[in-house]
Amino acid sequence: AIYLHDTPKRSLFGNKNRALSSGCVRVEKSDELATILLQEAGWTDSKKQKVLSSRKTTSANIQSDNPVYLYYVTAWVNEGKTHTLPDIYGYDVTPNLKYVNWDTIRKYVQ
């Protein structure tokens, strides 16, 4: 299970380092996500607003499976510029360069 939630500290979404959680996932557009999922459970917008106003943890019976894909990336190229972030989870692997065909790579890099 994944615990997806909003945060009262909305300013955190503007931080460069957002690895401040203990395993759950902050959702920037949580209200939009909740609306989509709760419609599936038969909730109206007024019911959603009433439950939100109560500030009580509430369950909803969502019928279908909704896959969640988490995209973890520490390096990417945008407009020809390379960007990197620290690998805070230790997922990056140093490739075994012994098996790299450098002649093939040179064709594409030059």
DAWOBEL-V874661 format. One record per helix or strand of 2 or more residues. SS is the DSSP state (H for helix, E for strand). FROM is the first residue (numbers start at 1). TO is the last residue. Records with the same first field share a line. If there is no record, write none. Layout:
# DAWOBEL-V874661
SS=FROM-TO + FROM-TO
This chain:
# DAWOBEL-V874661
E=4-5 + 25-26 + 75-78 + 81-84
H=10-14 + 30-40 + 45-54 + 97-99 + 102-109
